[in-house]
Amino acid sequence: ELYVDKGDCVSYNFLHLTIQEYLAAVHLAMQPMDVQIQHFKEKEAESSFVMVLRFLSGLTKFHNYPQQDLALILKPQDIYGRSGLNFHWLFEAQNVEYISSVLKKDVFSVDRLSTPFEAYALGYCVAHSNLQ
């Protein structure tokens, strides 16, 4: 909020929270990679930051991220403690090479998918992972 001298209050708001989340992700995508990775690590558990991270996944497509950092971000070994987020991030990134590398080396279970989109995201990841 911006307060004007005459006591009037001018407030700037976004029409929808999603616009604010997208713009936050655009800002993060323009930051150095280490800053982006740090945000993933620090904010992954915050429900208010979930959409920003999904947008960031789509904007960066995880290109040029070091494999060890991606492994920490996505944590595929405990995929169903945070199931949807991992598959959502993989889906949003649309990075077929990374999807293949994650799903080929890790075991996952589908018994705790909580939304139809999680099932769709998982289906996309499996279909594009070249798993036979």
VMD Tcl script that builds the backbone (N, CA, C; Angstrom):
set m [mol new atoms 396]
animate dup $m
set s [atomselect $m all]
$s set {name element resname resid chain x y z} {
  {N N GLU 1 A 0.834 -1.172 0.000}
  {CA C GLU 1 A 0.000 0.000 0.000}
  {C C GLU 1 A 0.878 1.235 0.000}
  {N N LEU 2 A 0.390 2.249 -0.644}
  {CA C LEU 2 A 1.102 3.517 -0.722}
  {C C LEU 2 A 0.234 4.583 -0.063}
  {N N TYR 3 A 0.768 5.242 0.907}
  {CA C TYR 3 A 0.003 6.276 1.624}
  {C C TYR 3 A 0.371 7.661 1.089}
  {N N VAL 4 A -0.634 8.392 0.670}
  {CA C VAL 4 A -0.459 9.732 0.131}
  {C C VAL 4 A -0.558 10.729 1.282}
  {N N ASP 5 A 0.104 11.890 1.160}
  {CA C ASP 5 A 0.162 12.886 2.233}
  {C C ASP 5 A -1.207 13.320 2.769}
  {N N LYS 6 A -2.227 13.354 1.953}
  {CA C LYS 6 A -3.531 13.863 2.364}
  {C C LYS 6 A -4.337 12.856 3.167}
  {N N GLY 7 A -3.758 11.757 3.533}
  {CA C GLY 7 A -4.483 10.755 4.304}
  {C C GLY 7 A -5.166 9.706 3.452}
  {N N ASP 8 A -5.109 9.884 2.144}
  {CA C ASP 8 A -5.705 8.884 1.259}
  {C C ASP 8 A -4.783 7.671 1.177}
  {N N CYS 9 A -5.382 6.549 1.010}
  {CA C CYS 9 A -4.615 5.311 0.896}
  {C C CYS 9 A -4.813 4.759 -0.507}
  {N N VAL 10 A -3.729 4.582 -1.232}
  {CA C VAL 10 A -3.779 3.990 -2.556}
  {C C VAL 10 A -3.262 2.564 -2.413}
  {N N SER 11 A -4.050 1.619 -2.851}
  {CA C SER 11 A -3.679 0.222 -2.720}
  {C C SER 11 A -3.577 -0.408 -4.101}
  {N N TYR 12 A -2.500 -1.115 -4.345}
  {CA C TYR 12 A -2.309 -1.820 -5.602}
  {C C TYR 12 A -2.479 -3.306 -5.345}
  {N N ASN 13 A -3.348 -3.923 -6.128}
  {CA C ASN 13 A -3.636 -5.346 -5.959}
  {C C ASN 13 A -3.618 -6.040 -7.311}
  {N N PHE 14 A -3.404 -7.331 -7.280}
  {CA C PHE 14 A -3.505 -8.139 -8.486}
  {C C PHE 14 A -4.943 -8.615 -8.621}
  {N N LEU 15 A -5.392 -8.758 -9.863}
  {CA C LEU 15 A -6.757 -9.223 -10.090}
  {C C LEU 15 A -6.980 -10.619 -9.522}
  {N N HIS 16 A -5.951 -11.428 -9.568}
  {CA C HIS 16 A -6.056 -12.794 -9.074}
  {C C HIS 16 A -4.694 -13.204 -8.521}
  {N N LEU 17 A -4.691 -14.006 -7.493}
  {CA C LEU 17 A -3.447 -14.449 -6.869}
  {C C LEU 17 A -2.535 -15.150 -7.867}
  {N N THR 18 A -3.099 -15.856 -8.829}
  {CA C THR 18 A -2.299 -16.583 -9.808}
  {C C THR 18 A -1.399 -15.646 -10.607}
  {N N ILE 19 A -1.872 -14.448 -10.891}
  {CA C ILE 19 A -1.052 -13.477 -11.622}
  {C C ILE 19 A 0.157 -13.089 -10.778}
  {N N GLN 20 A -0.059 -12.863 -9.508}
  {CA C GLN 20 A 1.037 -12.522 -8.599}
  {C C GLN 20 A 2.027 -13.678 -8.506}
  {N N GLU 21 A 1.514 -14.901 -8.422}
  {CA C GLU 21 A 2.385 -16.071 -8.326}
  {C C GLU 21 A 3.218 -16.236 -9.594}
  {N N TYR 22 A 2.593 -16.019 -10.750}
  {CA C TYR 22 A 3.320 -16.131 -12.014}
  {C C TYR 22 A 4.426 -15.078 -12.091}
  {N N LEU 23 A 4.096 -13.852 -11.739}
  {CA C LEU 23 A 5.100 -12.789 -11.788}
  {C C LEU 23 A 6.244 -13.039 -10.797}
  {N N ALA 24 A 5.938 -13.619 -9.656}
  {CA C ALA 24 A 6.993 -13.990 -8.704}
  {C C ALA 24 A 7.901 -15.049 -9.323}
  {N N ALA 25 A 7.308 -16.014 -10.033}
  {CA C ALA 25 A 8.106 -17.054 -10.688}
  {C C ALA 25 A 8.957 -16.473 -11.807}
  {N N VAL 26 A 8.414 -15.527 -12.565}
  {CA C VAL 26 A 9.194 -14.868 -13.618}
  {C C VAL 26 A 10.396 -14.161 -13.003}
  {N N HIS 27 A 10.162 -13.474 -11.895}
  {CA C HIS 27 A 11.270 -12.799 -11.202}
  {C C HIS 27 A 12.328 -13.815 -10.764}
  {N N LEU 28 A 11.887 -14.926 -10.179}
  {CA C LEU 28 A 12.846 -15.952 -9.748}
  {C C LEU 28 A 13.583 -16.562 -10.934}
  {N N ALA 29 A 12.890 -16.754 -12.051}
  {CA C ALA 29 A 13.518 -17.356 -13.230}
  {C C ALA 29 A 14.628 -16.473 -13.780}
  {N N MET 30 A 14.571 -15.182 -13.512}
  {CA C MET 30 A 15.614 -14.262 -13.982}
  {C C MET 30 A 16.791 -14.183 -13.009}
  {N N GLN 31 A 16.677 -14.844 -11.862}
  {CA C GLN 31 A 17.747 -14.850 -10.863}
  {C C GLN 31 A 18.777 -15.922 -11.222}
  {N N PRO 32 A 19.968 -15.853 -10.638}
  {CA C PRO 32 A 20.959 -16.912 -10.865}
  {C C PRO 32 A 20.418 -18.272 -10.397}
  {N N MET 33 A 20.946 -19.313 -11.004}
  {CA C MET 33 A 20.451 -20.666 -10.720}
  {C C MET 33 A 20.544 -21.025 -9.241}
  {N N ASP 34 A 21.607 -20.623 -8.558}
  {CA C ASP 34 A 21.733 -20.978 -7.146}
  {C C ASP 34 A 20.626 -20.337 -6.312}
  {N N VAL 35 A 20.169 -19.155 -6.683}
  {CA C VAL 35 A 19.054 -18.503 -5.983}
  {C C VAL 35 A 17.759 -19.284 -6.230}
  {N N GLN 36 A 17.552 -19.723 -7.465}
  {CA C GLN 36 A 16.361 -20.516 -7.797}
  {C C GLN 36 A 16.334 -21.814 -6.990}
  {N N ILE 37 A 17.455 -22.498 -6.963}
  {CA C ILE 37 A 17.537 -23.774 -6.247}
  {C C ILE 37 A 17.306 -23.562 -4.760}
  {N N GLN 38 A 17.864 -22.502 -4.220}
  {CA C GLN 38 A 17.663 -22.196 -2.797}
  {C C GLN 38 A 16.188 -21.966 -2.493}
  {N N HIS 39 A 15.463 -21.290 -3.386}
  {CA C HIS 39 A 14.029 -21.068 -3.180}
  {C C HIS 39 A 13.270 -22.392 -3.198}
  {N N PHE 40 A 13.618 -23.290 -4.115}
  {CA C PHE 40 A 12.979 -24.607 -4.125}
  {C C PHE 40 A 13.185 -25.305 -2.790}
  {N N LYS 41 A 14.409 -25.294 -2.309}
  {CA C LYS 41 A 14.726 -25.998 -1.069}
  {C C LYS 41 A 14.041 -25.371 0.137}
  {N N GLU 42 A 13.991 -24.038 0.189}
  {CA C GLU 42 A 13.429 -23.352 1.352}
  {C C GLU 42 A 11.905 -23.305 1.355}
  {N N LYS 43 A 11.304 -23.210 0.184}
  {CA C LYS 43 A 9.868 -22.921 0.106}
  {C C LYS 43 A 9.001 -24.114 -0.271}
  {N N GLU 44 A 9.609 -25.283 -0.524}
  {CA C GLU 44 A 8.845 -26.419 -1.026}
  {C C GLU 44 A 7.707 -26.849 -0.107}
  {N N ALA 45 A 7.845 -26.669 1.185}
  {CA C ALA 45 A 6.821 -27.119 2.128}
  {C C ALA 45 A 5.754 -26.056 2.401}
  {N N GLU 46 A 5.950 -24.844 1.920}
  {CA C GLU 46 A 4.997 -23.772 2.178}
  {C C GLU 46 A 3.866 -23.828 1.157}
  {N N SER 47 A 2.667 -24.058 1.631}
  {CA C SER 47 A 1.531 -24.190 0.716}
  {C C SER 47 A 1.279 -22.909 -0.066}
  {N N SER 48 A 1.621 -21.764 0.495}
  {CA C SER 48 A 1.397 -20.502 -0.205}
  {C C SER 48 A 2.391 -20.292 -1.349}
  {N N PHE 49 A 3.420 -21.117 -1.430}
  {CA C PHE 49 A 4.448 -20.937 -2.441}
  {C C PHE 49 A 4.422 -22.040 -3.497}
  {N N VAL 50 A 3.489 -22.978 -3.384}
  {CA C VAL 50 A 3.439 -24.130 -4.281}
  {C C VAL 50 A 3.279 -23.712 -5.743}
  {N N MET 51 A 2.353 -22.814 -6.025}
  {CA C MET 51 A 2.118 -22.412 -7.413}
  {C C MET 51 A 3.314 -21.644 -7.989}
  {N N VAL 52 A 3.988 -20.868 -7.183}
  {CA C VAL 52 A 5.174 -20.155 -7.664}
  {C C VAL 52 A 6.216 -21.169 -8.130}
  {N N LEU 53 A 6.413 -22.228 -7.359}
  {CA C LEU 53 A 7.393 -23.246 -7.724}
  {C C LEU 53 A 6.961 -24.020 -8.961}
  {N N ARG 54 A 5.658 -24.251 -9.104}
  {CA C ARG 54 A 5.182 -24.922 -10.325}
  {C C ARG 54 A 5.412 -24.043 -11.544}
  {N N PHE 55 A 5.111 -22.758 -11.423}
  {CA C PHE 55 A 5.379 -21.840 -12.532}
  {C C PHE 55 A 6.872 -21.783 -12.825}
  {N N LEU 56 A 7.689 -21.742 -11.789}
  {CA C LEU 56 A 9.143 -21.698 -11.973}
  {C C LEU 56 A 9.634 -22.954 -12.693}
  {N N SER 57 A 9.059 -24.095 -12.369}
  {CA C SER 57 A 9.413 -25.341 -13.065}
  {C C SER 57 A 9.138 -25.222 -14.556}
  {N N GLY 58 A 7.976 -24.681 -14.881}
  {CA C GLY 58 A 7.615 -24.528 -16.284}
  {C C GLY 58 A 8.463 -23.497 -17.003}
  {N N LEU 59 A 8.808 -22.436 -16.329}
  {CA C LEU 59 A 9.609 -21.382 -16.960}
  {C C LEU 59 A 11.053 -21.813 -17.193}
  {N N THR 60 A 11.632 -22.530 -16.249}
  {CA C THR 60 A 13.043 -22.923 -16.366}
  {C C THR 60 A 13.220 -24.264 -17.064}
  {N N LYS 61 A 12.192 -25.100 -17.013}
  {CA C LYS 61 A 12.232 -26.460 -17.562}
  {C C LYS 61 A 13.385 -27.281 -16.988}
  {N N PHE 62 A 13.924 -26.828 -15.876}
  {CA C PHE 62 A 15.049 -27.464 -15.200}
  {C C PHE 62 A 16.276 -27.592 -16.098}
  {N N HIS 63 A 16.360 -26.791 -17.165}
  {CA C HIS 63 A 17.544 -26.834 -18.024}
  {C C HIS 63 A 18.739 -26.285 -17.264}
  {N N ASN 64 A 19.853 -26.970 -17.421}
  {CA C ASN 64 A 21.130 -26.582 -16.822}
  {C C ASN 64 A 21.171 -26.677 -15.302}
  {N N TYR 65 A 20.134 -27.253 -14.685}
  {CA C TYR 65 A 20.198 -27.473 -13.235}
  {C C TYR 65 A 21.103 -28.678 -12.996}
  {N N PRO 66 A 22.017 -28.598 -12.044}
  {CA C PRO 66 A 22.856 -29.764 -11.733}
  {C C PRO 66 A 21.996 -30.941 -11.252}
  {N N GLN 67 A 22.343 -32.150 -11.675}
  {CA C GLN 67 A 21.560 -33.336 -11.328}
  {C C GLN 67 A 21.422 -33.510 -9.826}
  {N N GLN 68 A 22.466 -33.244 -9.063}
  {CA C GLN 68 A 22.381 -33.438 -7.615}
  {C C GLN 68 A 21.383 -32.466 -6.992}
  {N N ASP 69 A 21.287 -31.254 -7.523}
  {CA C ASP 69 A 20.320 -30.295 -7.000}
  {C C ASP 69 A 18.898 -30.691 -7.372}
  {N N LEU 70 A 18.716 -31.187 -8.601}
  {CA C LEU 70 A 17.390 -31.642 -9.005}
  {C C LEU 70 A 16.940 -32.823 -8.156}
  {N N ALA 71 A 17.863 -33.705 -7.838}
  {CA C ALA 71 A 17.517 -34.851 -6.995}
  {C C ALA 71 A 17.034 -34.384 -5.626}
  {N N LEU 72 A 17.672 -33.362 -5.078}
  {CA C LEU 72 A 17.235 -32.824 -3.783}
  {C C LEU 72 A 15.899 -32.104 -3.889}
  {N N ILE 73 A 15.701 -31.384 -4.983}
  {CA C ILE 73 A 14.454 -30.643 -5.170}
  {C C ILE 73 A 13.274 -31.602 -5.301}
  {N N LEU 74 A 13.413 -32.585 -6.164}
  {CA C LEU 74 A 12.282 -33.471 -6.458}
  {C C LEU 74 A 12.156 -34.619 -5.475}
  {N N LYS 75 A 13.246 -34.996 -4.838}
  {CA C LYS 75 A 13.261 -36.080 -3.861}
  {C C LYS 75 A 12.413 -37.275 -4.292}
  {N N PRO 76 A 12.758 -37.892 -5.409}
  {CA C PRO 76 A 11.918 -38.970 -5.922}
  {C C PRO 76 A 11.833 -40.182 -5.006}
  {N N GLN 77 A 12.791 -40.364 -4.104}
  {CA C GLN 77 A 12.720 -41.529 -3.227}
  {C C GLN 77 A 11.577 -41.432 -2.223}
  {N N ASP 78 A 11.107 -40.237 -1.882}
  {CA C ASP 78 A 9.960 -40.131 -0.978}
  {C C ASP 78 A 8.801 -39.420 -1.681}
  {N N ILE 79 A 8.602 -39.843 -2.897}
  {CA C ILE 79 A 7.668 -39.150 -3.775}
  {C C ILE 79 A 6.253 -39.052 -3.211}
  {N N TYR 80 A 5.850 -39.942 -2.354}
  {CA C TYR 80 A 4.474 -39.865 -1.869}
  {C C TYR 80 A 4.335 -39.272 -0.490}
  {N N GLY 81 A 5.442 -38.785 0.077}
  {CA C GLY 81 A 5.310 -37.877 1.193}
  {C C GLY 81 A 4.919 -36.511 0.648}
  {N N ARG 82 A 5.396 -36.223 -0.558}
  {CA C ARG 82 A 5.100 -34.968 -1.248}
  {C C ARG 82 A 4.735 -35.295 -2.681}
  {N N SER 83 A 3.904 -36.282 -2.882}
  {CA C SER 83 A 3.685 -36.882 -4.193}
  {C C SER 83 A 3.332 -35.898 -5.287}
  {N N GLY 84 A 2.245 -35.189 -5.127}
  {CA C GLY 84 A 1.766 -34.338 -6.189}
  {C C GLY 84 A 2.773 -33.291 -6.603}
  {N N LEU 85 A 3.456 -32.715 -5.642}
  {CA C LEU 85 A 4.389 -31.656 -5.980}
  {C C LEU 85 A 5.477 -32.142 -6.920}
  {N N ASN 86 A 6.011 -33.307 -6.650}
  {CA C ASN 86 A 7.071 -33.817 -7.508}
  {C C ASN 86 A 6.586 -34.038 -8.931}
  {N N PHE 87 A 5.461 -34.707 -9.074}
  {CA C PHE 87 A 4.952 -34.958 -10.414}
  {C C PHE 87 A 4.451 -33.680 -11.060}
  {N N HIS 88 A 3.911 -32.768 -10.284}
  {CA C HIS 88 A 3.496 -31.480 -10.836}
  {C C HIS 88 A 4.715 -30.745 -11.390}
  {N N TRP 89 A 5.802 -30.735 -10.631}
  {CA C TRP 89 A 7.002 -30.029 -11.081}
  {C C TRP 89 A 7.565 -30.690 -12.337}
  {N N LEU 90 A 7.601 -32.029 -12.352}
  {CA C LEU 90 A 8.077 -32.724 -13.552}
  {C C LEU 90 A 7.177 -32.423 -14.740}
  {N N PHE 91 A 5.865 -32.445 -14.502}
  {CA C PHE 91 A 4.910 -32.178 -15.579}
  {C C PHE 91 A 5.087 -30.755 -16.109}
  {N N GLU 92 A 5.160 -29.788 -15.221}
  {CA C GLU 92 A 5.280 -28.394 -15.641}
  {C C GLU 92 A 6.579 -28.148 -16.401}
  {N N ALA 93 A 7.645 -28.807 -16.007}
  {CA C ALA 93 A 8.931 -28.603 -16.662}
  {C C ALA 93 A 8.943 -29.156 -18.087}
  {N N GLN 94 A 8.179 -30.215 -18.347}
  {CA C GLN 94 A 8.123 -30.820 -19.686}
  {C C GLN 94 A 9.521 -31.178 -20.196}
  {N N ASN 95 A 10.414 -31.544 -19.284}
  {CA C ASN 95 A 11.784 -31.892 -19.630}
  {C C ASN 95 A 11.862 -33.417 -19.727}
  {N N VAL 96 A 11.658 -33.928 -20.931}
  {CA C VAL 96 A 11.534 -35.373 -21.150}
  {C C VAL 96 A 12.790 -36.123 -20.716}
  {N N GLU 97 A 13.960 -35.562 -20.977}
  {CA C GLU 97 A 15.197 -36.242 -20.582}
  {C C GLU 97 A 15.280 -36.420 -19.072}
  {N N TYR 98 A 14.930 -35.378 -18.344}
  {CA C TYR 98 A 15.002 -35.489 -16.886}
  {C C TYR 98 A 13.914 -36.408 -16.350}
  {N N ILE 99 A 12.721 -36.338 -16.908}
  {CA C ILE 99 A 11.638 -37.246 -16.497}
  {C C ILE 99 A 12.100 -38.682 -16.656}
  {N N SER 100 A 12.695 -38.989 -17.803}
  {CA C SER 100 A 13.183 -40.349 -18.050}
  {C C SER 100 A 14.228 -40.763 -17.027}
  {N N SER 101 A 15.167 -39.883 -16.736}
  {CA C SER 101 A 16.227 -40.254 -15.800}
  {C C SER 101 A 15.679 -40.466 -14.395}
  {N N VAL 102 A 14.681 -39.668 -13.988}
  {CA C VAL 102 A 14.109 -39.826 -12.649}
  {C C VAL 102 A 13.326 -41.129 -12.543}
  {N N LEU 103 A 12.474 -41.390 -13.499}
  {CA C LEU 103 A 11.602 -42.560 -13.399}
  {C C LEU 103 A 12.320 -43.868 -13.682}
  {N N LYS 104 A 13.406 -43.847 -14.421}
  {CA C LYS 104 A 14.139 -45.084 -14.697}
  {C C LYS 104 A 14.894 -45.582 -13.476}
  {N N LYS 105 A 15.345 -44.664 -12.629}
  {CA C LYS 105 A 16.194 -45.104 -11.522}
  {C C LYS 105 A 15.473 -45.164 -10.191}
  {N N ASP 106 A 14.237 -44.701 -10.111}
  {CA C ASP 106 A 13.552 -44.635 -8.834}
  {C C ASP 106 A 12.250 -45.421 -8.839}
  {N N VAL 107 A 11.937 -45.978 -7.695}
  {CA C VAL 107 A 10.710 -46.733 -7.507}
  {C C VAL 107 A 9.676 -45.792 -6.901}
  {N N PHE 108 A 8.457 -45.882 -7.399}
  {CA C PHE 108 A 7.403 -45.033 -6.857}
  {C C PHE 108 A 6.115 -45.830 -6.802}
  {N N SER 109 A 5.189 -45.353 -6.020}
  {CA C SER 109 A 3.902 -46.014 -5.835}
  {C C SER 109 A 2.793 -45.049 -6.215}
  {N N VAL 110 A 1.685 -45.593 -6.698}
  {CA C VAL 110 A 0.560 -44.743 -7.104}
  {C C VAL 110 A -0.613 -44.858 -6.142}
  {N N ASP 111 A -0.417 -45.389 -4.960}
  {CA C ASP 111 A -1.531 -45.636 -4.051}
  {C C ASP 111 A -2.021 -44.398 -3.316}
  {N N ARG 112 A -1.313 -43.283 -3.399}
  {CA C ARG 112 A -1.740 -42.090 -2.656}
  {C C ARG 112 A -1.960 -40.861 -3.542}
  {N N LEU 113 A -2.330 -41.059 -4.778}
  {CA C LEU 113 A -2.649 -39.903 -5.622}
  {C C LEU 113 A -3.920 -39.280 -5.080}
  {N N SER 114 A -3.884 -37.984 -4.807}
  {CA C SER 114 A -5.023 -37.367 -4.129}
  {C C SER 114 A -5.931 -36.551 -5.045}
  {N N THR 115 A -5.467 -36.214 -6.254}
  {CA C THR 115 A -6.319 -35.454 -7.162}
  {C C THR 115 A -6.223 -36.045 -8.561}
  {N N PRO 116 A -7.234 -35.793 -9.384}
  {CA C PRO 116 A -7.143 -36.273 -10.770}
  {C C PRO 116 A -5.936 -35.697 -11.513}
  {N N PHE 117 A -5.566 -34.445 -11.213}
  {CA C PHE 117 A -4.417 -33.875 -11.909}
  {C C PHE 117 A -3.128 -34.593 -11.540}
  {N N GLU 118 A -3.008 -35.045 -10.293}
  {CA C GLU 118 A -1.815 -35.810 -9.914}
  {C C GLU 118 A -1.723 -37.085 -10.748}
  {N N ALA 119 A -2.861 -37.742 -10.969}
  {CA C ALA 119 A -2.868 -38.943 -11.808}
  {C C ALA 119 A -2.487 -38.586 -13.247}
  {N N TYR 120 A -3.011 -37.472 -13.746}
  {CA C TYR 120 A -2.678 -37.030 -15.098}
  {C C TYR 120 A -1.188 -36.699 -15.212}
  {N N ALA 121 A -0.660 -35.971 -14.235}
  {CA C ALA 121 A 0.757 -35.605 -14.255}
  {C C ALA 121 A 1.634 -36.852 -14.215}
  {N N LEU 122 A 1.258 -37.818 -13.371}
  {CA C LEU 122 A 2.003 -39.072 -13.313}
  {C C LEU 122 A 1.930 -39.791 -14.655}
  {N N GLY 123 A 0.727 -39.847 -15.247}
  {CA C GLY 123 A 0.567 -40.491 -16.554}
  {C C GLY 123 A 1.431 -39.838 -17.618}
  {N N TYR 124 A 1.476 -38.512 -17.611}
  {CA C TYR 124 A 2.316 -37.798 -18.568}
  {C C TYR 124 A 3.782 -38.175 -18.358}
  {N N CYS 125 A 4.213 -38.173 -17.110}
  {CA C CYS 125 A 5.616 -38.484 -16.807}
  {C C CYS 125 A 5.978 -39.892 -17.251}
  {N N VAL 126 A 5.113 -40.847 -16.968}
  {CA C VAL 126 A 5.393 -42.229 -17.373}
  {C C VAL 126 A 5.385 -42.368 -18.885}
  {N N ALA 127 A 4.399 -41.740 -19.548}
  {CA C ALA 127 A 4.303 -41.838 -21.005}
  {C C ALA 127 A 5.523 -41.224 -21.689}
  {N N HIS 128 A 6.106 -40.220 -21.108}
  {CA C HIS 128 A 7.238 -39.548 -21.725}
  {C C HIS 128 A 8.590 -39.977 -21.154}
  {N N SER 129 A 8.590 -41.011 -20.363}
  {CA C SER 129 A 9.838 -41.444 -19.744}
  {C C SER 129 A 10.541 -42.545 -20.521}
  {N N ASN 130 A 9.930 -43.011 -21.587}
  {CA C ASN 130 A 10.490 -44.096 -22.395}
  {C C ASN 130 A 10.627 -45.390 -21.592}
  {N N LEU 131 A 9.786 -45.554 -20.565}
  {CA C LEU 131 A 9.784 -46.802 -19.810}
  {C C LEU 131 A 8.971 -47.827 -20.567}
  {N N GLN 132 A 9.524 -48.990 -20.753}
  {CA C GLN 132 A 8.792 -50.055 -21.457}
  {C C GLN 132 A 8.613 -51.242 -20.557}
}
mol reanalyze $m
mol bondsrecalc $m
mol representation Tube
mol addrep $m
